[in-house]
Amino acid sequence: MVEFVDSAHTPRNLLLRARLTGAEPTARQHEEYRELVRQWQVTPRLATLLAES
């Protein structure tokens, strides 16, 4: 993650960059994802699309 506006101004202003590696996510990565979703109270669109397929 890259913070492009100081979190003092907006805690959600992050730029997410990803790269497909083919590696399976670890249990820790799954937990970090669930915690961010819970904290931000969001349902990522990609998660919705993946659940539909």
RASUL-V558310 format. One line per field, one symbol per residue. phi: phi as a letter, one per 20 degrees, with the letter a starting at -180 (. if undefined). psi: psi as a letter, one per 40 degrees, with the letter a starting at -180 (. if undefined). Layout:
# RASUL-V558310
phi=???
psi=???
This chain:
# RASUL-V558310
phi=.cedcgffebfdecdeccbfdnfffegffffffffffffelccggfffffffe
psi=ihhehheddheegihhhihheeiiiidddddddddddddefihhdddddddd.
